[in-house]
Amino acid sequence: MRFMIIVKATKDSEAGVMPSETLLTEMGRFNEELANAGVMLAGEGLQPSSKGKRVTFSGNTRTVTDGPFPETKELIAGFWLWRCRSMEEAVEWVKRCPNPAVDGKDGEIEIRQIFEAEDFGAEFTPELREQEERIRAQIADKK
């Protein structure tokens, strides 16, 4: 099973406050543990929403809004993609994670399972499966 581990933004991370050397060291150590265990597939930190854009869809109309997005309560500061045997294993790994909050106070991480092809049922036709496999192979070739 694959999981997206979502690190929630804080006021400090949204203000562009960079993590301390201590936090970077702890996260580096944690990422090494994940990689050595074969759990980590990818992981990155994100710039504050002030440097982002949001595209809103309404029918065929697209509206682009510049960040920051202060009306949004929950923004994302970073993510990992992990492969775990179960949600319980992913939870156990997250519990071992250093507190991701830049200020060391209140941090929050959300765990979401990623859909696999078999989750979509009959609507995911053999042609769509073949297309998905081609796209994944194309992406893998570019690494």
DSSP file with accessible surface (Angstrom, degrees, kcal/mol):
  #  RESIDUE AA STRUCTURE BP1 BP2  ACC     N-H-->O    O-->H-N    N-H-->O    O-->H-N    TCO  KAPPA ALPHA  PHI   PSI    X-CA   Y-CA   Z-CA
    1    1 A M              0   0   96      0, 0.0    83,-2.3     0, 0.0     2,-0.4   0.000 360.0 360.0 360.0 143.9    0.0    0.0    0.0
    2    2 A R  E     -A   83   0A  33    112,-0.4   112,-2.8    81,-0.2     2,-0.4  -0.847 360.0-169.6-109.7 147.9    1.1    3.5   -0.7
    3    3 A F  E     -AB  82 113A   0     79,-2.6    79,-2.7    -2,-0.4     2,-0.5  -0.985  19.6-140.2-135.3 144.0    0.4    6.5    1.5
    4    4 A M  E     -AB  81 112A  66    108,-3.3   108,-2.5    -2,-0.4     2,-0.6  -0.924  17.6-156.6-100.3 125.7    0.8   10.2    1.2
    5    5 A I  E     -AB  80 111A   0     75,-2.6    75,-1.9    -2,-0.5     2,-0.6  -0.933  11.2-158.4-104.5 114.5    2.1   11.7    4.4
    6    6 A I  E     -AB  79 110A  13    104,-3.3   104,-2.8    -2,-0.6     2,-0.6  -0.865   6.7-153.9-105.5 118.7    1.0   15.4    4.5
    7    7 A V  E     -AB  78 109A  16     71,-2.5    70,-3.2    -2,-0.6    71,-1.3  -0.819  22.6-134.2 -90.6 119.0    2.9   17.8    6.8
    8    8 A K  E     -A   76   0A  18    100,-2.7   100,-0.4    -2,-0.6    68,-0.3  -0.452  18.0-116.0 -76.4 144.9    0.6   20.7    7.7
    9    9 A A        -     0   0   23     66,-3.1     2,-0.3    -2,-0.2    66,-0.2  -0.371  26.0-157.3 -74.8 156.4    1.8   24.2    7.5
   10   10 A T     >  -     0   0   28     -2,-0.1     4,-2.6    64,-0.1     5,-0.2  -0.761  37.6 -95.9-122.3 173.7    2.1   26.5   10.5
   11   11 A K  H  > S+     0   0  191     -2,-0.3     4,-1.5     1,-0.2     6,-0.2   0.913 126.3  49.6 -57.0 -40.8    2.1   30.3   10.8
   12   12 A D  H  4>S+     0   0   52      2,-0.2     5,-2.4     1,-0.2     4,-0.4   0.935 110.6  46.8 -66.6 -46.1    5.9   30.1   10.9
   13   13 A S  H >45S+     0   0   22      1,-0.2     3,-1.1     2,-0.2    -1,-0.2   0.906 112.8  50.7 -65.7 -34.8    6.3   27.9    7.8
   14   14 A E  H 3<5S+     0   0   42     -4,-2.6    36,-0.3     1,-0.3    -1,-0.2   0.795 106.2  56.1 -69.8 -27.4    3.8   30.1    5.9
   15   15 A A  T 3<5S-     0   0   78     -4,-1.5    -1,-0.3    -5,-0.2    -2,-0.2   0.482 121.9-109.1 -81.5  -2.3    5.9   33.2    7.0
   16   16 A G  T < 5 +     0   0   34     -3,-1.1     2,-0.3    -4,-0.4    -3,-0.2   0.610  60.4 161.4  85.8  12.7    8.9   31.6    5.4
   17   17 A V      < -     0   0   65     -5,-2.4    -1,-0.3    -6,-0.2    85,-0.1  -0.529  34.6-135.2 -68.1 124.8   10.7   30.8    8.6
   18   18 A M        -     0   0  150     -2,-0.3    -1,-0.1     1,-0.1    -5,-0.0  -0.523  21.7-100.0 -83.4 149.9   13.3   28.1    7.8
   19   19 A P        -     0   0   41      0, 0.0    -1,-0.1     0, 0.0    83,-0.1  -0.312  41.8-105.4 -65.6 153.4   13.8   25.1   10.0
   20   20 A S     >  -     0   0   62     82,-0.3     4,-2.6     1,-0.1     5,-0.2  -0.242  27.6-108.3 -71.8 165.1   16.7   25.1   12.4
   21   21 A E  H  > S+     0   0  159      1,-0.2     4,-2.6     2,-0.2     5,-0.2   0.892 121.5  56.1 -60.2 -37.3   19.8   23.0   11.8
   22   22 A T  H  > S+     0   0   90      2,-0.2     4,-2.6     1,-0.2    -1,-0.2   0.942 108.9  44.4 -61.0 -48.2   18.6   20.8   14.7
   23   23 A L  H  > S+     0   0   18      1,-0.2     4,-2.9     2,-0.2     5,-0.3   0.921 113.0  51.3 -65.2 -41.2   15.3   20.1   13.0
   24   24 A L  H  X S+     0   0  102     -4,-2.6     4,-2.4     1,-0.2    -1,-0.2   0.911 111.6  48.4 -61.4 -39.3   17.0   19.5    9.6
   25   25 A T  H  X S+     0   0   64     -4,-2.6     4,-2.4    -5,-0.2    -2,-0.2   0.935 112.6  47.3 -65.6 -45.6   19.4   17.1   11.2
   26   26 A E  H  X S+     0   0   77     -4,-2.6     4,-2.4     1,-0.2    -2,-0.2   0.912 113.8  47.5 -63.1 -42.5   16.6   15.2   12.9
   27   27 A M  H  X S+     0   0   32     -4,-2.9     4,-3.1     2,-0.2    -1,-0.2   0.894 110.1  53.1 -66.7 -38.2   14.5   15.0    9.7
   28   28 A G  H  X S+     0   0   33     -4,-2.4     4,-2.1    -5,-0.3    -2,-0.2   0.928 110.3  47.4 -61.2 -42.7   17.6   13.9    7.8
   29   29 A R  H  X S+     0   0  140     -4,-2.4     4,-2.1     2,-0.2    -2,-0.2   0.926 113.0  48.5 -63.4 -44.4   18.1   11.1   10.2
   30   30 A F  H  X S+     0   0    4     -4,-2.4     4,-2.5     1,-0.2    -2,-0.2   0.927 110.0  51.8 -63.2 -43.1   14.4   10.1   10.1
   31   31 A N  H  X S+     0   0   50     -4,-3.1     4,-2.7     1,-0.2    -1,-0.2   0.885 107.7  52.9 -62.3 -37.3   14.5   10.2    6.2
   32   32 A E  H  X S+     0   0  127     -4,-2.1     4,-3.0     2,-0.2    -1,-0.2   0.916 108.3  50.2 -63.0 -42.1   17.5    7.8    6.3
   33   33 A E  H  X S+     0   0   73     -4,-2.1     4,-1.8     2,-0.2    -2,-0.2   0.930 112.1  47.7 -59.4 -46.0   15.6    5.4    8.5
   34   34 A L  H  <>S+     0   0    0     -4,-2.5     5,-2.4     2,-0.2     6,-0.9   0.924 114.4  45.8 -60.9 -46.3   12.7    5.5    6.1
   35   35 A A  H ><5S+     0   0   58     -4,-2.7     3,-1.4     1,-0.2    -2,-0.2   0.926 111.8  51.0 -64.8 -44.1   14.9    5.0    3.1
   36   36 A N  H 3<5S+     0   0  138     -4,-3.0    -1,-0.2     1,-0.3    -2,-0.2   0.828 109.9  50.8 -63.8 -30.2   16.9    2.1    4.8
   37   37 A A  T 3<5S-     0   0   60     -4,-1.8    -1,-0.3    -5,-0.2    -2,-0.2   0.497 114.2-118.4 -84.4  -4.7   13.6    0.4    5.7
   38   38 A G  T < 5S+     0   0   52     -3,-1.4    -3,-0.2    -4,-0.4    -2,-0.1   0.694  84.9 112.7  76.2  18.3   12.4    0.7    2.1
   39   39 A V      < +     0   0    4     -5,-2.4    44,-2.6    -6,-0.2     2,-0.4   0.891  50.6  79.7 -89.4 -43.6    9.4    2.8    3.2
   40   40 A M  E     +C   82   0A  53     -6,-0.9    42,-0.2    42,-0.2     3,-0.1  -0.504  39.3 165.4 -78.9 124.5   10.2    6.2    1.6
   41   41 A L  E    S-     0   0A  82     40,-3.7     2,-0.3     1,-0.5    41,-0.2   0.713  72.0 -20.1-100.4 -33.7    9.4    6.6   -2.1
   42   42 A A  E     -C   81   0A  37     39,-1.6    39,-2.9     2,-0.0    -1,-0.5  -0.964  58.2-179.9-165.8 162.4    9.7   10.5   -2.2
   43   43 A G  E     +C   80   0A  16     -2,-0.3     2,-0.3    37,-0.3    37,-0.3  -0.841   7.0 165.1-173.3 136.4    9.5   13.4    0.1
   44   44 A E  E     -C   79   0A 126     35,-2.3    35,-2.6    -2,-0.3     2,-0.3  -0.994  29.7-126.0-152.0 152.7    9.8   17.2   -0.2
   45   45 A G  E     -C   78   0A  64     -2,-0.3     2,-0.4    33,-0.3    33,-0.3  -0.693  30.6-134.9 -93.8 154.5    9.2   20.4    1.6
   46   46 A L        -     0   0   84     31,-3.8     3,-0.1    -2,-0.3    -2,-0.0  -0.875  13.2-114.6-114.4 146.1    7.1   23.1    0.0
   47   47 A Q        -     0   0  130     -2,-0.4   -33,-0.1     1,-0.1   -34,-0.0  -0.291  53.6 -80.6 -64.4 158.8    7.6   26.9   -0.3
   48   48 A P    >   -     0   0   16      0, 0.0     3,-2.1     0, 0.0    -1,-0.1  -0.203  40.5-109.5 -60.6 156.8    5.0   29.0    1.5
   49   49 A S  G >  S+     0   0   13      1,-0.3     3,-2.1     2,-0.2    18,-0.2   0.733 113.0  76.9 -63.0 -19.2    1.7   29.6   -0.2
   50   50 A S  G 3  S+     0   0   61    -36,-0.3    -1,-0.3     1,-0.3    17,-0.1   0.760  97.6  46.5 -61.8 -20.9    2.7   33.2   -0.8
   51   51 A K  G <  S+     0   0  149     -3,-2.1    -1,-0.3    15,-0.1    -2,-0.2   0.315 106.7  82.2 -99.6   5.7    4.9   31.9   -3.6
   52   52 A G    <   -     0   0   26     -3,-2.1    15,-2.7    -4,-0.1     2,-0.3  -0.427  63.4-141.9-105.5 178.7    2.1   29.7   -5.0
   53   53 A K  E     -D   66   0B 135     13,-0.2     2,-0.4    -2,-0.1    13,-0.2  -0.957   7.7-148.5-135.4 154.6   -0.9   30.0   -7.2
   54   54 A R  E     -D   65   0B  80     11,-2.7    11,-3.0    -2,-0.3     2,-0.5  -0.993   5.3-154.1-127.4 133.2   -4.3   28.4   -7.0
   55   55 A V  E     -D   64   0B  72     -2,-0.4     2,-0.4     9,-0.2     9,-0.2  -0.944  10.2-159.7-109.8 122.1   -6.4   27.5  -10.1
   56   56 A T  E     -D   63   0B  70      7,-3.0     7,-2.4    -2,-0.5     2,-0.5  -0.871   6.1-148.7-103.2 135.0  -10.2   27.4   -9.5
   57   57 A F  E     +D   62   0B 134     -2,-0.4     2,-0.3     5,-0.2     5,-0.2  -0.880  22.3 167.6-106.3 131.7  -12.4   25.5  -11.9
   58   58 A S  E >  S-D   61   0B  87      3,-2.2     3,-2.4    -2,-0.5     2,-0.2  -0.851  70.8 -59.1-140.8  99.2  -16.0   26.5  -12.7
   59   59 A G  T 3  S-     0   0   69     -2,-0.3    -1,-0.1     1,-0.3     0, 0.0  -0.441 120.1 -19.7  61.2-123.3  -17.3   24.6  -15.7
   60   60 A N  T 3  S+     0   0  157     -2,-0.2     2,-0.3    -3,-0.1    -1,-0.3   0.407 117.6 102.2 -94.2   1.7  -14.9   25.5  -18.5
   61   61 A T  E <   -D   58   0B  87     -3,-2.4    -3,-2.2     2,-0.0     2,-0.4  -0.701  52.9-163.3 -90.9 137.8  -13.6   28.7  -16.8
   62   62 A R  E     -D   57   0B 129     -2,-0.3     2,-0.5    -5,-0.2    -5,-0.2  -0.986   3.1-168.7-120.4 127.9  -10.2   28.7  -15.0
   63   63 A T  E     -D   56   0B  75     -7,-2.4    -7,-3.0    -2,-0.4     2,-0.5  -0.972   8.5-152.2-119.3 127.8   -9.4   31.4  -12.5
   64   64 A V  E     -D   55   0B  89     -2,-0.5     2,-0.4    -9,-0.2    -9,-0.2  -0.868  11.4-171.1-102.4 128.6   -5.8   31.9  -11.2
   65   65 A T  E     -D   54   0B  61    -11,-3.0   -11,-2.7    -2,-0.5     2,-0.2  -0.969  18.4-131.4-119.4 132.0   -5.3   33.4   -7.8
   66   66 A D  E     -D   53   0B 100     -2,-0.4   -13,-0.2   -13,-0.2   -15,-0.1  -0.552  41.1 -85.8 -77.7 146.1   -1.9   34.4   -6.4
   67   67 A G  S    S+     0   0   14    -15,-2.7   -17,-0.2    -2,-0.2     2,-0.2  -0.248  83.5  86.7 -73.0 169.0   -0.9   33.2   -2.9
   68   68 A P        -     0   0   76      0, 0.0     3,-0.1     0, 0.0   -18,-0.1   0.551  53.2-160.3 -77.6 169.4   -0.9   33.6    0.0
   69   69 A F    >   +     0   0   12     -2,-0.2     3,-1.7     1,-0.1    -2,-0.1  -0.659  21.9 164.0-117.0  70.8   -4.2   31.9    0.8
   70   70 A P  T 3  S+     0   0  112      0, 0.0    -1,-0.1     0, 0.0    -3,-0.0   0.772  70.7  64.9 -65.6 -22.7   -5.1   33.2    4.2
   71   71 A E  T 3  S+     0   0  131     -3,-0.1     2,-0.5     2,-0.0    -2,-0.0   0.638  84.9  90.4 -74.4 -11.6   -8.7   32.1    4.0
   72   72 A T    <   -     0   0   41     -3,-1.7     3,-0.2     1,-0.1    -3,-0.1  -0.734  60.4-163.8 -88.3 128.8   -7.5   28.5    3.9
   73   73 A K  S    S+     0   0  206     -2,-0.5     2,-0.6     1,-0.2    -1,-0.1   0.831  77.4  43.4 -79.3 -34.5   -7.2   26.9    7.4
   74   74 A E        +     0   0  117    -66,-0.0     2,-0.3     2,-0.0    -1,-0.2  -0.909  66.5 169.1-123.3 108.0   -5.1   23.9    6.4
   75   75 A L        -     0   0   27     -2,-0.6   -66,-3.1   -66,-0.2     2,-0.4  -0.727  32.3-116.3-109.3 164.2   -2.1   24.4    4.1
   76   76 A I  E     +A    8   0A  80    -68,-0.3   -68,-0.2    -2,-0.3     3,-0.1  -0.854  24.1 179.1-107.2 131.3    0.6   21.9    3.3
   77   77 A A  E     -     0   0A  22    -70,-3.2   -31,-3.8    -2,-0.4     2,-0.3   0.617  69.2 -26.9-101.1 -18.6    4.2   22.5    4.1
   78   78 A G  E     -AC   7  45A   5    -71,-1.3   -71,-2.5   -33,-0.3    -1,-0.3  -0.979  56.5-148.3-178.8 176.4    5.6   19.2    2.8
   79   79 A F  E     -AC   6  44A  51    -35,-2.6   -35,-2.3    -2,-0.3     2,-0.3  -0.987   4.2-153.8-156.9 161.0    4.9   15.6    2.0
   80   80 A W  E     -AC   5  43A  15    -75,-1.9   -75,-2.6    -2,-0.3     2,-0.5  -0.962  12.9-144.8-129.4 154.2    6.3   12.1    1.8
   81   81 A L  E     -AC   4  42A  49    -39,-2.9   -40,-3.7    -2,-0.3   -39,-1.6  -0.995  30.0-178.7-114.4 124.7    5.2    9.2   -0.3
   82   82 A W  E     -AC   3  40A   0    -79,-2.7   -79,-2.6    -2,-0.5     2,-0.5  -0.904  27.7-143.4-123.7 153.9    5.6    5.9    1.6
   83   83 A R  E     +A    2   0A 124    -44,-2.6     2,-0.3    -2,-0.3   -81,-0.2  -0.979  35.5 161.5-114.1 118.0    5.1    2.2    0.9
   84   84 A C        -     0   0    4    -83,-2.3     3,-0.1    -2,-0.5     4,-0.0  -0.913  48.3-122.3-131.9 161.1    3.8    0.4    4.0
   85   85 A R  S    S-     0   0  199     -2,-0.3     2,-0.3     1,-0.2   -83,-0.1   0.750  90.9  -7.1 -74.2 -23.5    2.1   -2.9    4.7
   86   86 A S  S  > S-     0   0   33    -85,-0.1     4,-1.9     1,-0.1    -1,-0.2  -0.979  71.1 -99.2-162.0 167.8   -0.8   -1.1    6.4
   87   87 A M  H  > S+     0   0   67     -2,-0.3     4,-2.7     1,-0.2     5,-0.2   0.886 121.5  58.9 -61.0 -38.1   -2.2    2.1    7.7
   88   88 A E  H  > S+     0   0  132      1,-0.2     4,-2.3     2,-0.2    -1,-0.2   0.896 104.2  49.4 -61.1 -40.4   -1.1    1.0   11.2
   89   89 A E  H  > S+     0   0   30      2,-0.2     4,-2.2     1,-0.2    -1,-0.2   0.927 110.3  50.8 -64.8 -41.7    2.5    0.7   10.0
   90   90 A A  H  X S+     0   0    0     -4,-1.9     4,-2.5     1,-0.2    -2,-0.2   0.924 109.7  50.8 -61.2 -41.6    2.3    4.2    8.5
   91   91 A V  H  X S+     0   0   53     -4,-2.7     4,-2.5     1,-0.2    -1,-0.2   0.927 108.2  52.1 -61.2 -43.6    0.9    5.6   11.8
   92   92 A E  H  X S+     0   0  102     -4,-2.3     4,-0.8     1,-0.2    -1,-0.2   0.901 110.1  48.5 -62.6 -39.0    3.8    3.9   13.7
   93   93 A W  H >X S+     0   0   23     -4,-2.2     3,-0.9     1,-0.2     4,-0.6   0.930 110.7  50.7 -65.3 -44.4    6.3    5.6   11.3
   94   94 A V  H >< S+     0   0   26     -4,-2.5     3,-1.5     1,-0.3    -2,-0.2   0.906 103.9  58.4 -61.4 -38.1    4.7    9.0   11.7
   95   95 A K  H 3< S+     0   0  145     -4,-2.5    -1,-0.3     1,-0.3    -2,-0.2   0.789 104.9  51.7 -63.6 -22.8    4.7    8.7   15.5
   96   96 A R  H << S+     0   0  138     -3,-0.9    -1,-0.3    -4,-0.8    -2,-0.2   0.573  88.4 109.3 -86.7 -10.1    8.5    8.3   15.2
   97   97 A C  S << S-     0   0   19     -3,-1.5   -70,-0.1    -4,-0.6    -3,-0.0  -0.376  77.5-109.8 -69.4 141.0    8.8   11.5   13.2
   98   98 A P        -     0   0   24      0, 0.0    -1,-0.1     0, 0.0    -2,-0.1  -0.363  50.6 -84.5 -61.3 151.3   10.4   14.6   14.7
   99   99 A N        -     0   0   65      1,-0.2     5,-0.1     5,-0.1     7,-0.0  -0.431  41.8-153.9 -58.6 119.1    7.9   17.4   15.3
  100  100 A P        +     0   0   24      0, 0.0     2,-0.2     0, 0.0    -1,-0.2   0.605  56.9 114.2 -78.6  -7.8    7.8   19.1   11.9
  101  101 A A    >   -     0   0    4      4,-0.2     3,-1.5     1,-0.2     6,-0.1  -0.434  65.9-140.2 -66.9 130.8    6.7   22.5   13.3
  102  102 A V  T 3  S+     0   0   32      1,-0.3   -82,-0.3    -2,-0.2    -1,-0.2   0.879 104.9  47.5 -58.3 -36.9    9.4   25.1   12.7
  103  103 A D  T 3  S-     0   0   66      3,-0.1    -1,-0.3   -84,-0.1    -2,-0.1   0.498 109.8-123.9 -85.6  -2.3    8.7   26.5   16.2
  104  104 A G  S <  S+     0   0   50     -3,-1.5     3,-0.1    -5,-0.1    -2,-0.1   0.563  83.1  97.7  74.3   7.0    8.7   23.1   17.8
  105  105 A K  S    S+     0   0  147      1,-0.2     2,-0.8    -5,-0.0    -4,-0.2   0.708  84.2   2.3 -93.0-104.9    5.3   23.7   19.2
  106  106 A D        +     0   0  145     -6,-0.1     2,-0.3    -7,-0.0    -1,-0.2  -0.764  68.4 168.0 -97.7 106.4    2.2   22.3   17.5
  107  107 A G        -     0   0   33     -2,-0.8     2,-0.3    -3,-0.1   -98,-0.1  -0.772  13.2-162.8-109.1 159.2    2.8   20.3   14.4
  108  108 A E        -     0   0  106   -100,-0.4  -100,-2.7    -2,-0.3     2,-0.4  -0.995   6.9-171.7-145.9 137.8    0.4   18.1   12.5
  109  109 A I  E     -B    7   0A  35     -2,-0.3     2,-0.4  -102,-0.2  -102,-0.2  -0.994   9.2-156.3-129.3 134.7    0.7   15.3   10.0
  110  110 A E  E     -B    6   0A  52   -104,-2.8  -104,-3.3    -2,-0.4     2,-0.5  -0.889   5.3-151.1-110.4 143.3   -2.1   13.7    8.0
  111  111 A I  E     +B    5   0A  35     -2,-0.4     2,-0.4  -106,-0.2  -106,-0.2  -0.961  16.7 177.0-116.4 125.9   -1.9   10.2    6.5
  112  112 A R  E     -B    4   0A 143   -108,-2.5  -108,-3.3    -2,-0.5     2,-0.2  -0.995  26.1-129.6-132.0 128.9   -3.9    9.4    3.4
  113  113 A Q  E     -B    3   0A  94     -2,-0.4     2,-0.4  -110,-0.2  -110,-0.3  -0.524  25.8-127.3 -74.0 141.8   -3.8    6.1    1.5
  114  114 A I        -     0   0   42   -112,-2.8  -112,-0.4    -2,-0.2     2,-0.1  -0.711  24.9-109.8 -91.0 137.3   -3.3    6.4   -2.3
  115  115 A F        -     0   0  137     -2,-0.4     2,-0.3  -114,-0.1    -1,-0.1  -0.388  30.0-152.7 -62.3 140.7   -5.7    4.7   -4.7
  116  116 A E    >   -     0   0   41     -2,-0.1     3,-1.9     1,-0.1     4,-0.4  -0.768  31.3-102.3-107.9 161.7   -4.4    1.7   -6.5
  117  117 A A  G >  S+     0   0   31     -2,-0.3     3,-1.8     1,-0.3     4,-0.3   0.882 120.2  57.4 -53.0 -41.9   -5.7    0.6   -9.9
  118  118 A E  G >  S+     0   0  128      1,-0.3     3,-0.9     2,-0.2    -1,-0.3   0.722  92.7  70.5 -67.4 -15.9   -7.7   -2.2   -8.5
  119  119 A D  G <  S+     0   0   84     -3,-1.9    -1,-0.3     1,-0.2    -2,-0.2   0.723  89.8  62.6 -70.7 -20.2   -9.6    0.2   -6.3
  120  120 A F  G X  S-     0   0   98     -3,-1.8     3,-0.8    -4,-0.4    -1,-0.2   0.561  88.6-160.0 -87.4  -9.6  -11.4    1.7   -9.3
  121  121 A G  G X   -     0   0   36     -3,-0.9     3,-1.7    -4,-0.3    -1,-0.2  -0.201  55.9 -18.3  69.2-154.0  -13.3   -1.5  -10.3
  122  122 A A  G 3  S+     0   0   93      1,-0.3    -1,-0.2    -4,-0.0    -2,-0.1   0.732 125.1  72.0 -64.9 -24.1  -14.7   -2.1  -13.8
  123  123 A E  G <  S+     0   0  150     -3,-0.8     2,-1.6     1,-0.2    -1,-0.3   0.767  82.6  74.9 -64.2 -23.3  -14.7    1.6  -14.7
  124  124 A F  S <  S-     0   0   33     -3,-1.7    -1,-0.2    -4,-0.2    -3,-0.1  -0.653  85.1-161.7 -90.0  83.4  -10.9    1.3  -15.0
  125  125 A T     >  -     0   0   47     -2,-1.6     4,-2.7     1,-0.1     5,-0.2  -0.066  32.0-103.2 -65.4 164.4  -11.0   -0.6  -18.3
  126  126 A P  H  > S+     0   0   95      0, 0.0     4,-2.5     0, 0.0     5,-0.2   0.877 124.3  54.2 -55.9 -35.9   -8.1   -2.6  -19.7
  127  127 A E  H  > S+     0   0  134      2,-0.2     4,-2.3     1,-0.2     5,-0.1   0.911 109.3  46.6 -65.5 -41.2   -7.4    0.2  -22.1
  128  128 A L  H  > S+     0   0   69      2,-0.2     4,-2.5     1,-0.2    -1,-0.2   0.891 111.6  51.8 -68.3 -36.9   -7.1    2.7  -19.2
  129  129 A R  H  X S+     0   0   83     -4,-2.7     4,-2.5     2,-0.2    -2,-0.2   0.924 110.0  49.0 -63.1 -43.5   -4.9    0.3  -17.3
  130  130 A E  H  X S+     0   0  118     -4,-2.5     4,-2.3    -5,-0.2    -2,-0.2   0.920 111.0  49.9 -62.5 -43.5   -2.6    0.0  -20.3
  131  131 A Q  H  X S+     0   0   88     -4,-2.3     4,-2.5     2,-0.2    -2,-0.2   0.933 110.5  50.3 -59.5 -45.9   -2.5    3.8  -20.6
  132  132 A E  H  X S+     0   0   63     -4,-2.5     4,-2.6     1,-0.2    -2,-0.2   0.916 110.1  49.8 -60.0 -42.9   -1.6    4.1  -16.9
  133  133 A E  H  X S+     0   0  134     -4,-2.5     4,-2.3     2,-0.2    -1,-0.2   0.897 110.2  51.0 -64.2 -39.8    1.2    1.5  -17.2
  134  134 A R  H  X S+     0   0  139     -4,-2.3     4,-2.4     2,-0.2    -2,-0.2   0.924 111.1  48.0 -62.3 -44.4    2.6    3.4  -20.2
  135  135 A I  H  X S+     0   0   67     -4,-2.5     4,-2.5     2,-0.2    -2,-0.2   0.934 112.0  48.9 -63.9 -44.9    2.6    6.7  -18.3
  136  136 A R  H  X S+     0   0  123     -4,-2.6     4,-2.5     1,-0.2    -1,-0.2   0.900 112.1  49.0 -61.5 -40.5    4.2    5.1  -15.3
  137  137 A A  H  X S+     0   0   50     -4,-2.3     4,-2.2     2,-0.2    -1,-0.2   0.914 110.0  51.7 -65.4 -40.5    6.9    3.5  -17.5
  138  138 A Q  H  X S+     0   0  110     -4,-2.4     4,-0.9     2,-0.2    -2,-0.2   0.919 111.5  47.0 -61.7 -44.2    7.5    6.9  -19.2
  139  139 A I  H >< S+     0   0   97     -4,-2.5     3,-0.8     1,-0.2     4,-0.4   0.931 111.0  51.3 -63.5 -44.7    8.0    8.6  -15.8
  140  140 A A  H >< S+     0   0   56     -4,-2.5     3,-1.2     1,-0.2    -1,-0.2   0.871 105.3  56.8 -61.9 -36.2   10.3    5.9  -14.6
  141  141 A D  H 3< S+     0   0  136     -4,-2.2    -1,-0.2     1,-0.2    -2,-0.2   0.761 101.1  58.0 -67.1 -24.2   12.4    6.2  -17.8
  142  142 A K  T <<        0   0  161     -4,-0.9    -1,-0.2    -3,-0.8    -2,-0.2   0.537 360.0 360.0 -84.6  -7.0   13.0    9.9  -17.1
  143  143 A K    <         0   0  207     -3,-1.2    -3,-0.0    -4,-0.4    -4,-0.0  -0.368 360.0 360.0 -77.1 360.0   14.6    9.3  -13.6
